[in-house]
Amino acid sequence: MKWKKKGLIFCPNKENEWMDNSVLTPQPFLLNEETIRIYASFRDRLGVGRIGYIDLEAKNPSKIIKISKNPVLDIGRNGMFDDNGVILGDVLMVENKIYMYYVAFQLASKVKFLAFSGLAISNDFGESFQRLQEFPILDRSLEGLFGRCIHSVIYEGGIFKVWYSVIHGWEMINNIFYPSYYIKYIESKDGINFPLSGVDCIKCNSNEYRIGRPKIYRTEFGYEMYYTSDTFLKEYKSGYAISDDGVNWTRKDELFSLKKSNDGFDSQMLCYPTILKTKYATYMFYDGNGMGKDGFGYAELIEE
């Protein structure tokens, strides 16, 4: 597959108190045939993320139609697992409701943070979301003592198929602690209750300490995955893998053709790729430098 970059879409610049900077983990959702809604986490000046949206023309995603004035999902109450920021996991229709799986952050005194997964549901077609509960749906367990983070959900055959990351430790690099994690798979009948452990999908290779934010899609051969990894030399980059069953994966990073630009918003980093197919074209949305601090852009699939 060959992708053609189309450029930067949006970079916040102190639009308001909650949308001060950064576009974290942009997640596209086809609102209707003509409108793509990008749900994303926007940081305030203290770095705390809240989820809002940007509506784009499906025919020309570089054209912004609307930006949410308020968060559709704010941070939780003080002391809750999501009181210090939320980012996108996945968004999908379940019957006549929209389920938003999100990753939430809580500060801890002896590690950088804890990160577990929540679920919020919209009954007004995505204009607002209400938490299902004030505690995680994917909580601490032996496989992920510091974090269990949902990133991709497919509802298929009456089963919620979920790909997530488990934070199992910390690495000190350049005098900074970074979370160590890898990708796993788990299932749920209701999308709410999950086992305490899943199945390993992709672990880090010898020069990596974290690999995560998996986005999974059904294909004619099975499944494909886009993800982001980080090396001990701090090369934060995107990758690609394929699978027959969604559980056993083969890395094919060489097939990920989108590379960093020589200059601009994605000259230092290109991460968190996610795909959306419309009647006009198939698009890849992704974050640029600083994990989205310089904004997010898109590319278009070119038929060969």
Disulfide bonds with the S-S distance in Angstrom:
none
